[in-house]
Amino acid sequence: MHAVSEIEGATRPLWVWDLPTRLFHWLLVAAVLTALATEFIAPASWLNWHIAAGYTIATLLLFRLVWALFGSEYSRVASFLYRPRQVIAYLRALLALRPPRHVGHNPAGAAMILALFAVLAGLVVTGFIVLGGQEKQGPFAGVTSFAVGSGVRGLHNLLAYALMAMAVAHLAGVFADERLHKSGLVRAMITGWKRVPARLSVRSARPARALAAALLFAALFAPAVGALALLSRLPPRGVPAMTPDSVWAGECGSCHEAFHPSLLPRASWATIMAGLRDHFGEDASLPPAAAAEIAAFLQAYAAEAWDSKAARLLANVAPADPLRITAAPFWVRRHRRIDPAAFTAPPVKAKSNCAACHRDAATGRFDAQAILLPTPAASGALP
């Protein structure tokens, strides 16, 4: 670790950041921006981009861990590990507008980077859990319940907000360094060359050990990918293999969409089947044998039998209208940004026409990636 106390004085260019470190930095910036944009700005149907950003961040963090051991001098972990008292002393000097210069990361910047990496690692892990538990997708889908995924979602969001706050602080630190030292920090992360005090004596920099880094990265990456691939082959937890009943599909589907049984709890289905003579204003009476078969099918695969997001959240029916899926608080909240006119215009025509926007409605999954809002429904977006 190299530092001098002078802020003013002649400077000279010094090659500090190697190409892999610079590529890592900007790829991480792109991946983080993509993750944040697809979480807070883009519609839910962009979930695949969010997942891809998460996998990219995980891969980059693994690479940086390896490169911290085998990279060139100022990419190695030994160059940016400082004791807490060193960080505090640097911050005090910074407040006095006389922070010492450092060739590589200064103590405050190093502490911020380590904290950023910890938060990013936390986001990756919690993201896997949320994806598996809530969405029943990804490698943790077979081992994570909806309750766990839903509980971890709050932590995932908290870490995302912390990341944004830390990114702002990081940018403020870069700005301060540029103002006080004029070291060309941003340019250095593009070209690799940084301006340092001319009088600063720098010991011979250790070269990168690319082959050793590649071998260790492969030794860590391959098993990790293999483990995730094996986990991804497990059937999603709480998603039973349901074979559609032909009588249910034929009788219910002849008048409207045959709603997936998981979209209402058993009590609601029992009430509906007991009142077919007045089925939402129409007589939908069925032969006793057909009605009994449909009732048994709906009871077997009602919301209580599923651990999916739709089943868990739609099971909380509206007390004043417990038989109508579109009256459930979750349904209303989820569709609040859709223009009401879109539900009556072609090709949707009715709020109950789930398949008009959810291409996987028949499966009961309602994956975010399967959402396709037709015109004029596209004037809104699911949050």
Secondary structure, DSSP 8 states (H G I E B T S, - for coil): --EES--SS-EEEEE---HHHHHHHHHHHHHHHHHHHHHHTS-GGGHHHHHHHHHHHHHHHHHHHHHHHHS-GGGSGGGS---HHHHHHHHHHHHTT---EESS--HHHHHHHHHHHHHHHHHHHHHHHHHHHTS--STTTTT--HHHHHHHHHHHHHHHHHHHHHHHHHHHHHHHHHHHH---HHHHHHHSEEEEETT----------HHHHHHHHHHHHHHHHHHHHHHHTS--TT-------HHHHHHHHTTS----GGGS-HHHHHHHHHTGGGBTTB-----HHHHHHHHHHHHHTSGGG--SHHHHHHTS-BTTBTT-GGGSHHHHHHTTTS-GGGGTSTTT-STT-GGGTBTTGGGT---GGGB---TTGGGS---
